[in-house]
Amino acid sequence: MSTALIYHPIYLNHDTGPHHPERPSRLQSILRKLQKSGLIDRLNAIEPLPASTKYIELVHTREHISCIREACAKGGGNLDPDTVVSAGSYEAALFAAGAVLTGIDYIIKGNASNAFCLIRPPGHHARPSQAMGFCLFNNVAIGARYLQETHGLKRILIIDWDVHHGNGTEEVFCEDPEVFYISLHQYPHYPGTGGGDYIGKGRGKGFTLNVPMNAGSNDLEYIKVFKDIIMPKIDNYKPEFILISAGFDGHKDDPMSSTTLTELGYYEMTALLKRAASSYADNRLISVLEGGYNLISLANSVNSHIEALIS
């Protein structure tokens, strides 16, 4: 079975300005690396369809969707001090969420074992009614809701290794026992959430796992946490589908963090999750790009991540 690469050039139309860290060159640098390494020839490249707003509304309010659409129609601007939109951002965001839905359908139909969504804008900070942290729509959350609503799955795992806590994703699923959200992230760090004592609430209590990592944490420490804490939880949960919020800003060379992961750490975390997908989810796994802002370390880390997905 193949690994799919889901990408559309429309993502480059999300123009955040020349000095913003979440910029089009992030995707361009990844594509150049995949071409140079030859991995791109081993991937099943497909273009996504845009997400229908009916699926975005599974996570976000109509008011939130309208706010972003109208801001872009007016030419763009700042939604908050960090989160910028341009005239092309709304369509790019529809295609970003659409990549996850396209990939899910592709995998469910048996056309690939797993997929990597090479997308922007990212999503895991986006709350139901608020864009923040560079994120407009919560792509992974929309994908998980789509798996529930369209494919009827009852045990969905989201694992988020971006260096920043996915506060938006946690908020969406904090009361949902059908979605197990696991985040390991530098703490304390932006956005200030993700303490280890929070495990969800109501019916979802026990289906949120936050694993705060100290500044300076390296590959060995991350892999130890995976093996000692995260994998036993996954083995107990036995997910039917795995989604990864794959941020690569925990790399030692990234300007946004103080953790010291390397390409090897990302490869090993991916390999562990791929084995879990093989054991419990009929190999079904989709990885979605979140952060990563040093162009060289981002491209190299994604390359290693995809190597593990293919192997």
BALOBA-1460 file (C-alpha; in Angstrom, 3 decimals):
// residues 311
<rec num="1" residu="m" x="0.000" y="0.000" z="0.000"/>
<rec num="2" residu="s" x="1.183" y="3.484" z="-0.821"/>
<rec num="3" residu="t" x="1.608" y="6.694" z="1.100"/>
<rec num="4" residu="a" x="-0.324" y="9.630" z="-0.321"/>
<rec num="5" residu="l" x="0.958" y="13.210" z="-0.468"/>
<rec num="6" residu="i" x="-1.921" y="15.656" z="-0.471"/>
<rec num="7" residu="y" x="-1.033" y="19.140" z="-1.679"/>
<rec num="8" residu="h" x="-2.465" y="22.018" z="-3.710"/>
<rec num="9" residu="p" x="-0.608" y="25.140" z="-4.875"/>
<rec num="10" residu="i" x="-3.510" y="27.267" z="-3.653"/>
<rec num="11" residu="y" x="-1.896" y="27.114" z="-0.199"/>
<rec num="12" residu="l" x="0.732" y="29.552" z="-1.448"/>
<rec num="13" residu="n" x="-2.011" y="32.188" z="-1.914"/>
<rec num="14" residu="h" x="-2.354" y="32.512" z="1.856"/>
<rec num="15" residu="d" x="-0.120" y="35.586" z="2.027"/>
<rec num="16" residu="t" x="0.929" y="36.460" z="5.571"/>
<rec num="17" residu="g" x="3.521" y="39.047" z="4.556"/>
<rec num="18" residu="p" x="7.295" y="38.946" z="4.092"/>
<rec num="19" residu="h" x="8.250" y="38.715" z="7.776"/>
<rec num="20" residu="h" x="5.641" y="36.326" z="9.129"/>
<rec num="21" residu="p" x="7.032" y="32.940" z="10.261"/>
<rec num="22" residu="e" x="4.087" y="30.989" z="8.789"/>
<rec num="23" residu="r" x="4.861" y="31.759" z="5.169"/>
<rec num="24" residu="p" x="4.491" y="30.076" z="1.749"/>
<rec num="25" residu="s" x="8.198" y="29.205" z="1.575"/>
<rec num="26" residu="r" x="7.595" y="26.592" z="4.295"/>
<rec num="27" residu="l" x="5.782" y="24.365" z="1.802"/>
<rec num="28" residu="q" x="8.130" y="25.208" z="-1.044"/>
<rec num="29" residu="s" x="11.145" y="24.155" z="1.034"/>
<rec num="30" residu="i" x="9.491" y="20.834" z="1.886"/>
<rec num="31" residu="l" x="8.675" y="20.122" z="-1.753"/>
<rec num="32" residu="r" x="12.267" y="20.884" z="-2.800"/>
<rec num="33" residu="k" x="13.594" y="18.493" z="-0.139"/>
<rec num="34" residu="l" x="11.226" y="15.696" z="-1.181"/>
<rec num="35" residu="q" x="12.329" y="16.156" z="-4.778"/>
<rec num="36" residu="k" x="16.019" y="16.196" z="-3.862"/>
<rec num="37" residu="s" x="15.726" y="13.097" z="-1.685"/>
<rec num="38" residu="g" x="13.705" y="11.241" z="-4.312"/>
<rec num="39" residu="l" x="10.893" y="10.523" z="-1.863"/>
<rec num="40" residu="i" x="8.397" y="12.429" z="-3.955"/>
<rec num="41" residu="d" x="8.652" y="9.726" z="-6.635"/>
<rec num="42" residu="r" x="7.560" y="7.121" z="-4.083"/>
<rec num="43" residu="l" x="4.451" y="9.029" z="-3.024"/>
<rec num="44" residu="n" x="0.994" y="8.946" z="-4.529"/>
<rec num="45" residu="a" x="0.461" y="12.678" z="-5.098"/>
<rec num="46" residu="i" x="-3.166" y="13.798" z="-5.126"/>
<rec num="47" residu="e" x="-4.842" y="17.201" z="-5.143"/>
<rec num="48" residu="p" x="-7.564" y="17.789" z="-2.550"/>
<rec num="49" residu="l" x="-11.028" y="19.163" z="-3.017"/>
<rec num="50" residu="p" x="-12.063" y="22.136" z="-0.865"/>
<rec num="51" residu="a" x="-14.014" y="21.296" z="2.264"/>
<rec num="52" residu="s" x="-17.707" y="22.060" z="2.166"/>
<rec num="53" residu="t" x="-18.734" y="24.515" z="4.866"/>
<rec num="54" residu="k" x="-21.157" y="21.881" z="6.187"/>
<rec num="55" residu="y" x="-18.124" y="19.908" z="7.346"/>
<rec num="56" residu="i" x="-16.341" y="22.954" z="8.735"/>
<rec num="57" residu="e" x="-19.527" y="23.653" z="10.712"/>
<rec num="58" residu="l" x="-19.022" y="20.329" z="12.502"/>
<rec num="59" residu="v" x="-16.306" y="22.212" z="14.439"/>
<rec num="60" residu="h" x="-16.740" y="25.946" z="13.879"/>
<rec num="61" residu="t" x="-19.632" y="28.363" z="14.248"/>
<rec num="62" residu="r" x="-21.175" y="29.922" z="11.169"/>
<rec num="63" residu="e" x="-20.189" y="33.300" z="12.558"/>
<rec num="64" residu="h" x="-16.529" y="32.254" z="12.693"/>
<rec num="65" residu="i" x="-16.591" y="31.002" z="9.107"/>
<rec num="66" residu="s" x="-18.307" y="34.204" z="7.933"/>
<rec num="67" residu="c" x="-15.797" y="36.370" z="9.806"/>
<rec num="68" residu="i" x="-12.853" y="34.793" z="8.000"/>
<rec num="69" residu="r" x="-14.599" y="34.832" z="4.617"/>
<rec num="70" residu="e" x="-15.521" y="38.509" z="4.964"/>
<rec num="71" residu="a" x="-12.068" y="39.554" z="6.196"/>
<rec num="72" residu="c" x="-10.508" y="37.927" z="3.152"/>
<rec num="73" residu="a" x="-13.099" y="39.399" z="0.789"/>
<rec num="74" residu="k" x="-12.057" y="42.839" z="2.043"/>
<rec num="75" residu="g" x="-8.424" y="42.097" z="1.191"/>
<rec num="76" residu="g" x="-7.249" y="40.665" z="4.496"/>
<rec num="77" residu="g" x="-5.594" y="41.974" z="7.613"/>
<rec num="78" residu="n" x="-4.865" y="40.862" z="11.162"/>
<rec num="79" residu="l" x="-7.434" y="38.736" z="12.991"/>
<rec num="80" residu="d" x="-5.229" y="39.002" z="16.069"/>
<rec num="81" residu="p" x="-1.617" y="40.155" z="16.540"/>
<rec num="82" residu="d" x="-0.283" y="36.803" z="15.239"/>
<rec num="83" residu="t" x="-2.931" y="35.622" z="12.793"/>
<rec num="84" residu="v" x="-2.988" y="37.259" z="9.368"/>
<rec num="85" residu="v" x="-5.264" y="36.721" z="6.371"/>
<rec num="86" residu="s" x="-5.059" y="37.921" z="2.792"/>
<rec num="87" residu="a" x="-7.442" y="37.887" z="-0.152"/>
<rec num="88" residu="g" x="-6.476" y="34.280" z="-0.887"/>
<rec num="89" residu="s" x="-6.585" y="32.924" z="2.650"/>
<rec num="90" residu="y" x="-10.214" y="31.796" z="2.850"/>
<rec num="91" residu="e" x="-9.933" y="29.536" z="-0.183"/>
<rec num="92" residu="a" x="-6.568" y="28.224" z="1.010"/>
<rec num="93" residu="a" x="-8.151" y="27.380" z="4.366"/>
<rec num="94" residu="l" x="-11.029" y="25.535" z="2.665"/>
<rec num="95" residu="f" x="-8.490" y="23.474" z="0.732"/>
<rec num="96" residu="a" x="-6.417" y="22.879" z="3.888"/>
<rec num="97" residu="a" x="-9.392" y="21.335" z="5.673"/>
<rec num="98" residu="g" x="-10.345" y="19.638" z="2.413"/>
<rec num="99" residu="a" x="-6.971" y="17.926" z="2.212"/>
<rec num="100" residu="v" x="-7.705" y="16.067" z="5.437"/>
<rec num="101" residu="l" x="-11.157" y="15.000" z="4.229"/>
<rec num="102" residu="t" x="-9.789" y="13.981" z="0.821"/>
<rec num="103" residu="g" x="-7.040" y="11.973" z="2.513"/>
<rec num="104" residu="i" x="-9.461" y="10.270" z="4.889"/>
<rec num="105" residu="d" x="-11.700" y="9.153" z="2.030"/>
<rec num="106" residu="y" x="-8.675" y="7.989" z="0.036"/>
<rec num="107" residu="i" x="-7.444" y="5.871" z="2.943"/>
<rec num="108" residu="i" x="-10.881" y="4.512" z="3.901"/>
<rec num="109" residu="k" x="-11.399" y="3.375" z="0.298"/>
<rec num="110" residu="g" x="-8.133" y="1.431" z="0.511"/>
<rec num="111" residu="n" x="-6.215" y="3.529" z="-2.012"/>
<rec num="112" residu="a" x="-3.387" y="4.204" z="0.473"/>
<rec num="113" residu="s" x="-2.337" y="3.034" z="3.918"/>
<rec num="114" residu="n" x="-1.523" y="6.520" z="5.150"/>
<rec num="115" residu="a" x="-1.139" y="10.088" z="3.965"/>
<rec num="116" residu="f" x="0.686" y="13.323" z="4.672"/>
<rec num="117" residu="c" x="-1.221" y="16.579" z="4.167"/>
<rec num="118" residu="l" x="1.229" y="19.276" z="3.066"/>
<rec num="119" residu="i" x="-1.009" y="22.220" z="3.885"/>
<rec num="120" residu="r" x="-1.305" y="25.706" z="5.278"/>
<rec num="121" residu="p" x="-2.748" y="27.556" z="7.103"/>
<rec num="122" residu="p" x="-2.281" y="25.230" z="10.084"/>
<rec num="123" residu="g" x="-5.143" y="24.450" z="12.426"/>
<rec num="124" residu="h" x="-4.676" y="23.133" z="15.943"/>
<rec num="125" residu="h" x="-5.011" y="26.488" z="17.760"/>
<rec num="126" residu="a" x="-8.262" y="27.387" z="15.983"/>
<rec num="127" residu="r" x="-11.142" y="27.336" z="18.459"/>
<rec num="128" residu="p" x="-14.792" y="26.871" z="17.449"/>
<rec num="129" residu="s" x="-15.349" y="30.626" z="17.304"/>
<rec num="130" residu="q" x="-11.830" y="32.077" z="17.225"/>
<rec num="131" residu="a" x="-8.838" y="32.081" z="14.889"/>
<rec num="132" residu="m" x="-5.523" y="32.248" z="16.725"/>
<rec num="133" residu="g" x="-1.896" y="31.188" z="16.604"/>
<rec num="134" residu="f" x="-1.671" y="31.374" z="12.776"/>
<rec num="135" residu="c" x="-4.693" y="28.993" z="12.540"/>
<rec num="136" residu="l" x="-8.015" y="29.701" z="10.796"/>
<rec num="137" residu="f" x="-9.908" y="26.378" z="10.693"/>
<rec num="138" residu="n" x="-8.978" y="23.372" z="12.840"/>
<rec num="139" residu="n" x="-8.092" y="20.937" z="10.070"/>
<rec num="140" residu="v" x="-7.488" y="17.876" z="12.241"/>
<rec num="141" residu="a" x="-10.595" y="18.463" z="14.345"/>
<rec num="142" residu="i" x="-12.701" y="18.767" z="11.188"/>
<rec num="143" residu="g" x="-11.174" y="15.489" z="10.001"/>
<rec num="144" residu="a" x="-12.042" y="13.719" z="13.237"/>
<rec num="145" residu="r" x="-15.635" y="14.979" z="13.160"/>
<rec num="146" residu="y" x="-15.844" y="13.859" z="9.518"/>
<rec num="147" residu="l" x="-14.707" y="10.370" z="10.514"/>
<rec num="148" residu="q" x="-17.482" y="10.289" z="13.101"/>
<rec num="149" residu="e" x="-20.255" y="11.766" z="10.968"/>
<rec num="150" residu="t" x="-19.468" y="10.307" z="7.556"/>
<rec num="151" residu="h" x="-17.692" y="7.047" z="8.324"/>
<rec num="152" residu="g" x="-19.232" y="6.203" z="11.699"/>
<rec num="153" residu="l" x="-16.003" y="5.627" z="13.608"/>
<rec num="154" residu="k" x="-16.180" y="5.538" z="17.416"/>
<rec num="155" residu="r" x="-12.520" y="5.406" z="18.520"/>
<rec num="156" residu="i" x="-10.453" y="8.126" z="16.901"/>
<rec num="157" residu="l" x="-6.992" y="9.071" z="18.124"/>
<rec num="158" residu="i" x="-5.503" y="12.518" z="17.596"/>
<rec num="159" residu="i" x="-1.875" y="12.821" z="18.630"/>
<rec num="160" residu="d" x="-0.324" y="16.271" z="18.557"/>
<rec num="161" residu="w" x="3.450" y="16.664" z="18.820"/>
<rec num="162" residu="d" x="3.649" y="20.307" z="17.758"/>
<rec num="163" residu="v" x="5.756" y="22.169" z="20.319"/>
<rec num="164" residu="h" x="2.706" y="24.282" z="21.180"/>
<rec num="165" residu="h" x="-0.336" y="22.806" z="22.891"/>
<rec num="166" residu="g" x="-3.315" y="22.334" z="20.562"/>
<rec num="167" residu="n" x="-5.767" y="24.279" z="22.682"/>
<rec num="168" residu="g" x="-8.350" y="24.450" z="19.901"/>
<rec num="169" residu="t" x="-8.395" y="20.701" z="19.320"/>
<rec num="170" residu="e" x="-8.603" y="20.024" z="23.051"/>
<rec num="171" residu="e" x="-11.556" y="22.396" z="23.399"/>
<rec num="172" residu="v" x="-13.477" y="20.735" z="20.570"/>
<rec num="173" residu="f" x="-13.172" y="17.222" z="22.009"/>
<rec num="174" residu="c" x="-12.857" y="17.734" z="25.766"/>
<rec num="175" residu="e" x="-16.309" y="16.190" z="26.368"/>
<rec num="176" residu="d" x="-16.191" y="13.562" z="23.613"/>
<rec num="177" residu="p" x="-15.262" y="9.962" z="24.593"/>
<rec num="178" residu="e" x="-15.071" y="8.942" z="20.921"/>
<rec num="179" residu="v" x="-11.985" y="11.097" z="20.286"/>
<rec num="180" residu="f" x="-8.860" y="10.572" z="22.393"/>
<rec num="181" residu="y" x="-6.682" y="13.697" z="22.207"/>
<rec num="182" residu="i" x="-3.029" y="13.292" z="23.215"/>
<rec num="183" residu="s" x="-0.655" y="16.253" z="23.175"/>
<rec num="184" residu="l" x="2.997" y="16.437" z="24.109"/>
<rec num="185" residu="h" x="4.294" y="19.983" z="24.016"/>
<rec num="186" residu="q" x="6.750" y="22.345" z="25.644"/>
<rec num="187" residu="y" x="5.270" y="23.668" z="28.878"/>
<rec num="188" residu="p" x="4.930" y="26.386" z="29.925"/>
<rec num="189" residu="h" x="4.766" y="27.866" z="26.451"/>
<rec num="190" residu="y" x="2.257" y="29.468" z="24.075"/>
<rec num="191" residu="p" x="-0.762" y="29.401" z="24.343"/>
<rec num="192" residu="g" x="-0.456" y="28.707" z="28.085"/>
<rec num="193" residu="t" x="-2.768" y="25.692" z="28.162"/>
<rec num="194" residu="g" x="-1.959" y="21.972" z="28.324"/>
<rec num="195" residu="g" x="-1.181" y="21.294" z="31.945"/>
<rec num="196" residu="g" x="-0.794" y="17.641" z="32.827"/>
<rec num="197" residu="d" x="-3.698" y="17.732" z="35.274"/>
<rec num="198" residu="y" x="-6.348" y="18.364" z="32.600"/>
<rec num="199" residu="i" x="-7.937" y="15.124" z="31.329"/>
<rec num="200" residu="g" x="-11.187" y="16.354" z="29.788"/>
<rec num="201" residu="k" x="-14.585" y="16.749" z="31.390"/>
<rec num="202" residu="g" x="-18.067" y="15.246" z="31.470"/>
<rec num="203" residu="r" x="-18.378" y="12.158" z="29.269"/>
<rec num="204" residu="g" x="-14.954" y="12.957" z="27.845"/>
<rec num="205" residu="k" x="-13.119" y="12.805" z="31.154"/>
<rec num="206" residu="g" x="-10.097" y="10.568" z="30.701"/>
<rec num="207" residu="f" x="-9.994" y="11.034" z="26.923"/>
<rec num="208" residu="t" x="-7.572" y="13.965" z="26.989"/>
<rec num="209" residu="l" x="-3.920" y="13.331" z="27.818"/>
<rec num="210" residu="n" x="-1.509" y="16.248" z="28.096"/>
<rec num="211" residu="v" x="2.182" y="15.402" z="28.435"/>
<rec num="212" residu="p" x="4.073" y="18.625" z="29.243"/>
<rec num="213" residu="m" x="7.716" y="18.575" z="28.124"/>
<rec num="214" residu="n" x="10.433" y="20.722" z="29.682"/>
<rec num="215" residu="a" x="12.521" y="23.168" z="27.691"/>
<rec num="216" residu="g" x="15.581" y="21.318" z="26.460"/>
<rec num="217" residu="s" x="13.797" y="17.963" z="26.069"/>
<rec num="218" residu="n" x="15.530" y="15.861" z="23.421"/>
<rec num="219" residu="d" x="14.849" y="12.818" z="21.248"/>
<rec num="220" residu="l" x="15.557" y="10.341" z="24.041"/>
<rec num="221" residu="e" x="13.165" y="12.064" z="26.416"/>
<rec num="222" residu="y" x="10.385" y="12.257" z="23.830"/>
<rec num="223" residu="i" x="10.775" y="8.602" z="22.852"/>
<rec num="224" residu="k" x="10.798" y="7.556" z="26.506"/>
<rec num="225" residu="v" x="7.514" y="9.431" z="27.032"/>
<rec num="226" residu="f" x="6.093" y="7.749" z="23.952"/>
<rec num="227" residu="k" x="7.081" y="4.276" z="25.083"/>
<rec num="228" residu="d" x="6.318" y="4.642" z="28.802"/>
<rec num="229" residu="i" x="3.169" y="6.799" z="28.743"/>
<rec num="230" residu="i" x="1.634" y="7.279" z="25.314"/>
<rec num="231" residu="m" x="1.906" y="3.848" z="23.692"/>
<rec num="232" residu="p" x="0.320" y="1.997" z="26.657"/>
<rec num="233" residu="k" x="-2.620" y="4.436" z="26.454"/>
<rec num="234" residu="i" x="-2.933" y="3.780" z="22.715"/>
<rec num="235" residu="d" x="-2.728" y="0.021" z="23.267"/>
<rec num="236" residu="n" x="-5.575" y="0.269" z="25.742"/>
<rec num="237" residu="y" x="-7.694" y="2.546" z="23.527"/>
<rec num="238" residu="k" x="-7.217" y="0.569" z="20.279"/>
<rec num="239" residu="p" x="-8.029" y="3.398" z="17.845"/>
<rec num="240" residu="e" x="-9.833" y="2.776" z="14.567"/>
<rec num="241" residu="f" x="-8.054" y="5.699" z="12.886"/>
<rec num="242" residu="i" x="-5.047" y="7.848" z="13.848"/>
<rec num="243" residu="l" x="-4.608" y="11.529" z="13.014"/>
<rec num="244" residu="i" x="-1.329" y="13.324" z="13.708"/>
<rec num="245" residu="s" x="-1.089" y="17.060" z="14.237"/>
<rec num="246" residu="a" x="2.451" y="17.045" z="12.912"/>
<rec num="247" residu="g" x="4.244" y="20.188" z="13.959"/>
<rec num="248" residu="f" x="8.012" y="20.226" z="13.486"/>
<rec num="249" residu="d" x="8.725" y="23.336" z="15.547"/>
<rec num="250" residu="g" x="10.116" y="21.267" z="18.416"/>
<rec num="251" residu="h" x="13.317" y="20.806" z="16.384"/>
<rec num="252" residu="k" x="16.525" y="22.038" z="18.016"/>
<rec num="253" residu="d" x="17.011" y="24.603" z="15.222"/>
<rec num="254" residu="d" x="13.500" y="26.022" z="15.231"/>
<rec num="255" residu="p" x="13.157" y="29.619" z="16.473"/>
<rec num="256" residu="m" x="9.779" y="28.997" z="18.140"/>
<rec num="257" residu="s" x="10.816" y="26.530" z="20.830"/>
<rec num="258" residu="s" x="13.392" y="25.445" z="23.359"/>
<rec num="259" residu="t" x="13.051" y="21.689" z="22.877"/>
<rec num="260" residu="t" x="15.824" y="19.913" z="21.009"/>
<rec num="261" residu="l" x="14.248" y="17.261" z="18.809"/>
<rec num="262" residu="t" x="16.022" y="16.121" z="15.640"/>
<rec num="263" residu="e" x="14.961" y="14.381" z="12.457"/>
<rec num="264" residu="l" x="15.641" y="11.027" z="14.140"/>
<rec num="265" residu="g" x="13.161" y="11.810" z="16.910"/>
<rec num="266" residu="y" x="10.421" y="12.579" z="14.409"/>
<rec num="267" residu="y" x="11.217" y="9.389" z="12.502"/>
<rec num="268" residu="e" x="10.998" y="7.252" z="15.641"/>
<rec num="269" residu="m" x="7.747" y="8.825" z="16.880"/>
<rec num="270" residu="t" x="6.232" y="8.268" z="13.439"/>
<rec num="271" residu="a" x="7.386" y="4.643" z="13.376"/>
<rec num="272" residu="l" x="5.755" y="3.975" z="16.763"/>
<rec num="273" residu="l" x="2.445" y="5.440" z="15.624"/>
<rec num="274" residu="k" x="2.616" y="3.583" z="12.337"/>
<rec num="275" residu="r" x="2.985" y="0.308" z="14.248"/>
<rec num="276" residu="a" x="-0.037" y="1.236" z="16.371"/>
<rec num="277" residu="a" x="-2.027" y="1.956" z="13.213"/>
<rec num="278" residu="s" x="-1.026" y="-1.457" z="11.880"/>
<rec num="279" residu="s" x="-2.095" y="-3.179" z="15.098"/>
<rec num="280" residu="y" x="-5.447" y="-1.492" z="15.647"/>
<rec num="281" residu="a" x="-6.513" y="0.737" z="12.755"/>
<rec num="282" residu="d" x="-5.949" y="-1.381" z="9.628"/>
<rec num="283" residu="n" x="-2.933" y="0.896" z="8.942"/>
<rec num="284" residu="r" x="-5.199" y="3.940" z="8.660"/>
<rec num="285" residu="l" x="-3.223" y="7.046" z="9.613"/>
<rec num="286" residu="i" x="-3.222" y="10.606" z="8.310"/>
<rec num="287" residu="s" x="-0.618" y="13.221" z="9.215"/>
<rec num="288" residu="v" x="-1.368" y="16.928" z="8.902"/>
<rec num="289" residu="l" x="1.264" y="19.678" z="8.885"/>
<rec num="290" residu="e" x="1.062" y="22.161" z="11.741"/>
<rec num="291" residu="g" x="4.103" y="24.235" z="12.790"/>
<rec num="292" residu="g" x="7.775" y="24.325" z="11.839"/>
<rec num="293" residu="y" x="9.482" y="27.607" z="10.981"/>
<rec num="294" residu="n" x="13.171" y="26.990" z="10.252"/>
<rec num="295" residu="l" x="12.985" y="26.110" z="6.564"/>
<rec num="296" residu="i" x="15.905" y="23.680" z="6.627"/>
<rec num="297" residu="s" x="14.970" y="21.760" z="9.765"/>
<rec num="298" residu="l" x="11.302" y="21.734" z="8.731"/>
<rec num="299" residu="a" x="12.067" y="20.245" z="5.328"/>
<rec num="300" residu="n" x="14.490" y="17.675" z="6.732"/>
<rec num="301" residu="s" x="12.097" y="16.670" z="9.514"/>
<rec num="302" residu="v" x="9.158" y="16.214" z="7.145"/>
<rec num="303" residu="n" x="11.384" y="14.147" z="4.884"/>
<rec num="304" residu="s" x="12.251" y="11.854" z="7.811"/>
<rec num="305" residu="h" x="8.598" y="11.688" z="8.861"/>
<rec num="306" residu="i" x="7.560" y="10.595" z="5.368"/>
<rec num="307" residu="e" x="10.413" y="8.074" z="5.221"/>
<rec num="308" residu="a" x="8.892" y="6.439" z="8.293"/>
<rec num="309" residu="l" x="5.390" y="6.505" z="6.782"/>
<rec num="310" residu="i" x="6.657" y="4.786" z="3.640"/>
<rec num="311" residu="s" x="8.890" y="2.185" z="5.300"/>
